[in-house]
């Protein structure tokens, strides 16, 4: 069984406990179910730059406001 890359970095942590630490998505999701994360913690997926935050006991995607490039036919 292959190892999953720890490529989600804590970008912002109100408690400053996990700042700049790396986690796998599996660990982030399980810890969210367990209520480990402080409210407002933000994770960023390093390869894709996607972000999510933990708010009121749930992980939520963060909308960056970046527009998709226009594709011409």
N, C-alpha and C positions, 0 to 999 in steps of 0.2 A: 504494500500500500504506500502510495507516494505522500510526501509531506506537503502540506499546504503552505504557501508563502505568507509570511507576516508582512503584508504590504499596505496595511491601514495604519496611518500615523495619527496620533492625537494632536490635532491642530490647535485646539483650545480646550482648556480644562479649568472651570471656575475654582476647583479645589486645589489645583496645581499638583495633584498627586500623580497623574498619568501623563503630564505634558511631555510631548516628543517621544513617547513610547510607541512601539510597533505591536500590532495585534493581527491575528487572522480574523476573517469575517465570521467564522464559526465561533470563535472566542467572544467577539463583540456581541453577537446575537445571544449566546448563552448567558453572558454576564448581564445583558439587558433583561432577560427573563428572570434572572436572579436578583435584579435590582441593585447591582453593584455600582453602576455609573452615577456620577453626580448629574443633576439636572443641568442641561446646557452644554455638556461635553460634546465636542465636534471631532469627527474622524474624517480623514481624507485618504482616498485610495490613490496611492502614489502613481501607478501607471496611467490611470484614466482621469485623475483629478476630480472624480466624483466625491461628493461629501454627504455625510449624514450626521444628524445630531440626535441626542437622547433628550427627549422632553416629556415630562409627566409620565414616565414609565414606558415610553415607546421610542423606538428608533424611527426617525423620519428623514426622508431625503431633503437635501438643501438645494434650493433652486438658485443657481448662480447668476441668472440673468444673461448668460452668454447666448448669443443668437447663433443658430446653425447657419453654415454657409449656404448660399443660394446655389442650387444646381440647375444648370441650363440644359435643355433638351437638345 
